[in-house]
Each structure stands twice: as structure tokens, then as C-alpha cells.
Amino acid sequence: MKIDNAKFIKGLVESDEILFDGRKQIAFIGRSNVGKSSIINALTNNKKLAITSSTPGRTQQINVFLINNDFYLIDLPGYGYAKSSKSGRKRIQELINWYLFESKTEIKFVVLLIDANIGPTNDDLDMLQNLVETKKNIIIVANKIDKIKKSLVQKQINHIRDIVGPHTIIPFSAEKKQGIDELISILLA
């Protein structure tokens, strides 16, 4: 199976009936600027679907994309640093927490993005712990492997695995189109 059709539906800043329409949802979460939007664009083979930016915290709402007229990819705002006010960052964190942990939406997978070059941060580990405690189906994407010397990629993936434990980890590079087929095969299974 592959992604044949993808379109942006809407951006949400609060609960919306679309989240409860019975379609499965696959949520993408990670630190600001870890590449959530870039990965969605790579998976859908559409560079303009999700807006990307070098400015941390560009995504400040829950962006909903309809895939194959069947399910939603959910692009959540990044946690951690964002170029916004303290109250703006608090509102974003509340929105993330509501969607992932309080909303009762039907989330098939949560794709947790980690910068492969940096490895899991404390914020990443806090998010992972919350996802585990709430029994989410977690896939970890180690993004930006193209920033690591090829001979060191497997060593870094093993290091990440040692820290995060027994979760599926997919080495990924949106820029070099690595990991796309593996992630799509898991998400569409």
C-alpha cells in the first residue's frame, strides 16, 4: 500500500468534530524544528503539503491532513523552544497535551521524532514516558541521519535504542529520502 492522495483539511486550536469522525489518526510529535512537517511532505511526496520553516515553533496548531481519503496524518506543534511568548508556548503545550492525552481521539500511532544527530533530549524522554504511560502505539523516527557520518549512523541508532528502550526505531532522512518506505509500510499496515 502507498500514499496516493494527501490534502490539508484544516488547522485546529481546540477540539473539533473532525477529530471524532471515526477515521484513524497518525500523530507526529517532536521538538521544534525536528522535521515533522518535512517528514509528512516526504511521506506524501508533496513538498508543499505541510509548511516547513527554519524558525522554531512555526506550527502552532494541530494540522490535519487527509490521506488516501481514509485516515488523518496529524502534524502537532513542536515542544520545547518556539519563537513565541511564554503564554503562547504554554498554550501550545496545553494543545499538545489535550490532543495526545485527554481528547479520547482514535490515535493509531504516535510517531515520535528525535534528531538522530543530537539523540533524545530530556523533553523527548519526558514525551516518550507520557506516551508509554498512556499506552500509545509509538514509532520512533530518528530524523536527520544525513547529518551523521555514514560510518557512525548505526552506532548512533544503537545509542538511541539504548536510551529509549524496545521501541521501533526508523532511521530517516527527508532530504535524502531514506526510511520513507519502511515508515509507510508500518503506518499503512
C-alpha positions in Angstrom: 0.0 0.0 0.0 1.2 3.6 -0.6 0.0 7.1 -0.2 -1.8 8.2 -3.4 -3.7 11.2 -2.2 -3.0 13.8 0.5 -4.6 17.1 1.3 -4.6 19.6 4.0 -8.0 19.8 5.7 -7.7 22.4 8.5 -5.6 23.7 11.4 -7.1 23.3 14.8 -6.5 25.3 18.1 -9.2 23.5 20.0 -11.5 20.4 19.9 -13.2 19.9 16.5 -15.7 17.3 15.2 -13.2 16.2 12.5 -11.1 14.5 15.2 -14.0 12.3 16.2 -15.4 11.3 12.7 -14.2 7.7 13.0 -11.1 8.0 10.8 -7.9 6.7 12.3 -5.2 9.2 13.1 -1.4 9.1 13.0 0.1 11.9 15.1 3.6 13.3 14.5 5.2 14.9 17.6 8.7 16.1 18.4 10.8 19.0 19.4 10.5 22.2 17.5 12.4 22.0 14.2 13.0 18.3 14.3 11.4 17.9 10.9 7.8 16.8 11.5 6.4 18.8 8.5 9.3 17.7 6.3 8.6 14.1 7.1 4.9 14.5 6.2 5.9 16.0 2.9 8.4 13.2 2.2 5.8 10.5 3.0 3.2 12.1 0.8 5.7 13.1 -1.9 4.5 16.6 -1.8 7.0 19.3 -0.8 4.3 21.9 -0.3 1.7 19.9 1.7 2.9 20.8 5.2 4.5 24.2 5.7 8.2 24.0 6.7 10.3 26.7 8.2 13.7 27.1 9.8 12.0 29.2 12.5 11.4 27.0 15.6 7.7 26.8 16.6 6.3 27.7 13.1 3.5 25.1 13.6 1.2 26.5 16.3 -1.9 24.5 15.7 -2.9 20.9 15.0 -2.7 20.5 11.3 -4.9 17.8 9.9 -4.1 16.1 6.5 -6.5 13.6 4.9 -4.5 10.6 3.4 -6.0 8.3 0.7 -9.5 9.6 1.7 -9.1 7.1 4.6 -7.1 8.4 7.6 -5.5 11.5 9.0 -1.9 12.5 9.5 -1.8 14.9 12.4 1.1 17.4 12.5 1.3 18.6 16.0 3.2 21.7 17.2 6.7 21.1 18.4 7.5 21.1 22.1 10.5 22.8 23.7 11.7 26.1 22.2 9.5 28.1 20.0 9.7 31.8 18.9 6.6 32.9 20.7 5.6 34.5 24.1 5.6 32.5 27.3 1.8 32.4 27.2 2.0 31.3 23.5 4.3 28.4 24.4 2.1 27.4 27.3 -1.0 27.4 25.0 0.9 25.2 22.5 1.9 22.7 25.2 -1.7 22.6 26.5 -2.9 21.9 23.0 -0.4 19.0 22.5 -1.3 17.5 25.9 -5.0 17.8 25.2 -4.8 16.1 21.9 -2.4 13.3 22.9 -3.6 12.6 26.5 -7.0 14.0 27.1 -9.1 14.1 23.9 -10.0 10.4 23.5 -9.3 10.6 19.8 -8.6 7.4 18.0 -4.8 7.6 17.5 -3.4 4.5 15.6 0.2 5.5 16.0 2.2 8.3 17.6 5.3 9.0 15.6 7.9 10.5 18.0 10.6 12.3 16.1 14.1 12.5 17.5 17.0 14.4 16.0 19.4 11.4 15.2 22.4 13.7 15.4 21.6 15.1 18.8 19.9 12.0 20.3 17.0 12.0 22.7 16.7 15.2 24.8 15.1 15.4 28.2 12.0 16.8 26.5 11.9 13.8 24.1 12.3 11.4 27.0 9.5 13.1 29.0 7.2 12.9 26.0 8.1 9.2 25.5 7.4 8.4 29.1 4.0 10.1 28.9 3.2 8.2 25.7 4.2 4.9 27.3 2.2 5.6 30.4 -0.9 6.3 28.3 -0.3 3.1 26.3 0.1 4.8 22.9 1.4 2.8 19.9 4.8 4.5 19.5 7.1 4.6 16.5 10.4 6.5 16.9 11.8 8.2 13.8 15.5 9.1 14.2 15.4 12.0 11.7 18.3 13.8 10.0 20.5 10.8 9.7 22.0 12.5 6.7 23.7 14.9 9.1 25.7 12.0 10.6 28.8 10.5 9.0 27.7 7.2 7.3 30.1 5.1 9.3 28.6 6.4 12.6 24.9 6.1 11.8 24.4 2.6 13.2 26.4 3.4 16.3 24.1 6.5 16.9 20.9 4.4 16.3 22.2 1.8 18.8 22.9 4.7 21.3 19.3 6.0 20.8 17.9 2.4 21.2 19.9 2.0 24.5 18.2 5.2 25.8 14.6 4.8 24.6 14.3 1.0 25.0 12.4 -1.5 23.0 10.5 0.7 20.5 10.6 0.5 16.8 13.2 3.0 15.6 13.4 4.0 11.9 16.5 5.9 10.7 15.2 8.7 8.5 16.2 11.5 6.2 13.5 13.5 4.5 16.2 15.3 2.5 17.8 12.0 1.2 14.5 10.1 1.0 15.7 7.4 3.5 13.3 5.5 5.7 10.2 6.5 3.7 9.2 3.0 2.5 9.8 1.5 6.0 7.7 4.1 7.8 4.9 4.0 5.2 4.7 0.2 5.4 4.3 0.3 9.2 1.8 3.2 9.1 -0.4 1.7 6.4 -0.3 -1.9 7.7 
